[in-house]
Amino acid sequence: MNGIILYQSKYGATKKYADWLSEATGFPAQDIRRTKASDLRGYDLFLVGGGIYASGIAGLSFLKKNPDIWKGKRVLVFCVGASPYDENAFAQIVRRNLTGDLTGLPCFYCRGAYDMARMHVVDRTLCGLLRKAVQKKAPEECEPWEQALLAAGDSPCDWTDKAYLQPLLAQLSQPG
């Protein structure tokens, strides 16, 4: 199988998963923002990963713009978020992002990291405002991601773990 790992990482967690996938599979990992579609024609397997920002999976726009490079080939998507896995929230992310030509692509969730100090000013400001809004809610009314946001506070948290890749690697070992 001739595969490649394409990723878009803002703060490093998705890149970490892409590197771990590269170690496990032997496929090269490449930043999707530095990739030309014409350079990908020889691949028959694409592992595409991106962070989740405002309910969107980074990097999927590349696939949407370039269906000719991956249509008829095997594609698996992994997304990385700071929240603990929640089946309903993940299903919403999949429904929102894997639309049109991307409908039905297998998608996997990996928990990432959270570090307010490393965030760009806009992201830091938005997270701060979001945290203030969530703090006004009764704890029992908070969604799992809101509970995680409050628990993290200003402390850096890194939940990345190779174990999150096991379902993707298991799927990869199955015939296409």
C-alpha positions in Angstrom: 0.0 0.0 0.0 1.3 3.4 -0.9 0.0 5.8 1.7 0.6 9.3 3.0 -0.4 11.1 6.2 -1.6 14.6 5.6 -2.3 16.8 8.6 -3.0 20.4 9.7 -1.9 21.2 13.2 -2.2 24.6 14.9 -0.6 23.9 18.2 1.2 20.6 17.7 -1.1 17.8 18.9 -2.3 16.8 15.5 1.3 16.8 14.2 2.2 14.5 17.2 -0.5 12.1 16.1 0.6 12.3 12.5 4.2 11.5 13.5 3.0 8.5 15.6 1.0 7.3 12.7 4.1 7.6 10.5 6.1 5.6 12.9 3.4 2.9 13.0 2.8 2.7 9.3 6.0 3.8 7.6 4.0 6.4 5.6 5.4 9.9 5.3 3.6 12.7 7.3 3.2 16.0 5.6 1.6 19.3 6.5 -1.4 19.6 4.2 -0.8 23.4 3.9 2.6 22.7 2.3 1.2 20.1 -0.1 0.4 20.4 -3.8 -2.4 18.1 -5.0 -0.5 17.2 -8.1 2.2 15.6 -5.9 -0.3 13.2 -4.4 -1.5 11.3 -7.5 0.7 8.3 -6.8 -0.9 7.5 -3.5 -3.7 5.0 -3.0 -4.2 5.7 0.8 -4.7 9.0 2.6 -4.8 9.4 6.3 -6.0 13.0 6.9 -5.9 14.7 10.2 -6.8 18.0 11.6 -7.6 19.8 14.8 -11.2 20.7 15.7 -11.7 24.5 15.8 -15.2 25.9 16.2 -16.7 22.5 15.2 -14.7 22.3 12.0 -12.0 19.8 11.2 -8.9 21.6 9.9 -7.5 20.3 6.6 -10.7 18.9 5.1 -11.1 21.8 2.8 -8.0 20.4 0.9 -9.9 17.2 0.2 -13.1 19.1 -0.8 -11.1 21.2 -3.3 -9.2 18.2 -4.7 -11.5 15.2 -5.0 -9.6 14.0 -8.1 -6.6 13.0 -6.1 -8.5 10.8 -3.6 -11.8 9.7 -5.2 -11.7 5.9 -5.6 -8.9 5.6 -3.1 -8.9 4.8 0.6 -9.2 7.7 2.9 -9.4 7.7 6.7 -9.9 10.9 8.7 -8.7 11.6 12.2 -9.6 14.7 14.2 -8.0 16.1 17.3 -9.8 18.0 20.1 -9.2 19.1 23.6 -12.4 17.7 24.9 -12.9 14.1 26.2 -14.6 11.8 23.8 -18.3 12.2 23.7 -20.3 10.0 21.3 -23.0 12.7 20.6 -20.5 15.5 20.2 -18.3 13.4 17.9 -21.3 12.4 15.8 -22.2 16.1 15.3 -18.6 16.9 14.3 -18.8 14.1 11.7 -22.2 15.2 10.4 -21.0 18.7 10.1 -17.7 18.1 8.4 -18.0 14.9 6.4 -20.5 16.1 3.9 -20.8 16.0 0.1 -18.0 13.9 -1.4 -16.6 13.2 2.1 -19.8 11.6 3.4 -19.1 8.1 4.7 -15.4 8.4 5.2 -14.3 6.7 8.4 -13.4 9.3 11.1 -11.6 8.8 14.4 -11.2 11.0 17.4 -8.0 11.7 19.3 -7.8 13.8 22.4 -5.3 16.6 22.1 -3.9 19.3 24.3 -4.8 22.7 25.8 -2.4 25.5 26.7 -3.8 29.0 27.0 -0.2 30.4 27.1 0.7 29.0 23.7 -2.5 30.1 22.0 -2.7 33.0 19.5 -4.3 36.1 21.1 -7.6 35.6 19.2 -7.9 31.9 20.3 -6.9 32.8 23.9 -9.5 35.6 24.0 -12.3 33.4 22.6 -11.5 30.6 25.0 -11.4 33.0 27.9 -14.8 34.4 26.9 -16.2 30.9 26.4 -14.9 29.9 29.8 -16.6 32.9 31.5 -19.9 32.0 29.8 -19.6 28.4 30.9 -18.7 29.3 34.5 -22.2 30.9 34.8 -23.9 27.5 34.2 -24.8 25.1 36.9 -22.2 22.2 36.9 -24.8 19.6 36.2 -25.9 21.5 33.0 -22.4 21.5 31.5 -21.6 19.3 28.5 -18.4 17.1 28.8 -16.4 19.6 26.7 -17.5 22.5 29.0 -16.5 20.5 32.1 -13.1 19.9 30.5 -12.7 23.5 29.7 -13.4 24.5 33.3 -11.2 21.8 34.7 -8.2 22.8 32.5 -8.3 26.5 33.6 -5.1 28.2 32.8 -3.0 25.1 33.4 -1.4 23.4 30.3 -2.9 20.0 29.7 -1.7 17.3 27.3 -4.0 14.4 26.8 -2.3 13.0 23.7 -1.9 9.3 23.8 -0.9 6.7 21.1 -3.8 4.6 22.4 -6.2 6.9 20.6 -4.8 5.7 17.3 -5.6 2.1 17.9 -9.1 2.2 16.3 -7.7 3.9 13.2 -4.8 1.4 12.9 -7.2 -1.5 13.4 -9.4 -0.1 10.5 -6.3 0.4 8.4 -5.3 -3.3 8.9 -8.7 -4.3 7.4 -9.1 -4.7 3.7 -10.0 -1.5 2.0 
